[in-house]
Amino acid sequence: MSANQINIKDFYDHETRIRMVENAIISIDKRFEQIEKKFEQVDKRFERLENKMDSQFKWTIGLILGLYGSGFIALLGYFLKSKGWA
């Protein structure tokens, strides 16, 4: 080991190093919990957006089918009227 390198064993005893590692692990665990909460919030937002899109899709499909249905009935009525069947 050269003169410029610092060895952590020179400054801390074994128990102190263990506590430092435990504190680092606890800190990392807390950060992961925060990140998990953020992901849950994003997931809830996506669920709300998905529900909104589903309801709009159902409304749009209903409108399209209703317009096509009424158009078909109108054309059928016009055809029957023009043939003199109605």
N, C-alpha and C positions, 0 to 999 in steps of 0.2 A: 504494500500500500504506500502510495506516495505521500508527501507531506501536505499536499493540498486537499486530499480526500478526508471527509469527516465521517466517522463511523458512529451510528446512532447508539451503539452499545457503550460508547464512552460517556454519554450524557444521561441515559435513562437505565434504570434497572429493569429486570424482567417483568415485574408486576406493572410498572408504569407503561411499558410498551404494550402489554396485554390490554390495559384500560384504554390506551389510545386507539388500538385496533377495534375494540368493542364500541367505542364512541363513534368511530368512523362508520362501522357497520350500522349502528343505530341511525346515524345521520343519513346514510344511503337509503335505509329502509323507509324513513320518513319521506324522503324525496320521491321514492317510488310510489308511496301511498298518495302523495299529491298529484303525481302524474296520472295515476289510476283514476283519481277523482275527476281530473280534467277530461280523460277519455270517456268517462261515464257521462259527463255533461255534453260532450260532443255527440255521443251515441243518442242521448235523449233528444238533442236538436235534430239529428237525422231522422229519428222516429217521427217527430212532429212534422217534419217536411214530407216524409213518405206518406203519412196519413193525409196531409193536405193534398198531395199530388194524386193519391188514390181517389179522394172525394171529387177532385176536379176532373179526373179521367172518367169516372162514372157519370158525372153530370154531362160531360162532353159527348160521351158515347150515347147517352140517352137522348141528347139534343139531336145528334146526327141521325140516329135511328128514327126519331120522331119526324124529322124533316123529310127523310127519305120515304117514310111510310105515308105521310100526308101528301107528298108529291106523287107517289104511286097511286094513291086513291084519287087524287085530282086528275091524273092522266087517264086512269081507268074510267072515271066518270065522263071525261071529255070524249074518250073513245066510244063509250056506250051511247052517249048523247048524239055523237056524229053518225053513228050507225042506225040511230033511231030505235035502239033497244031499251032506252030508258026515258 
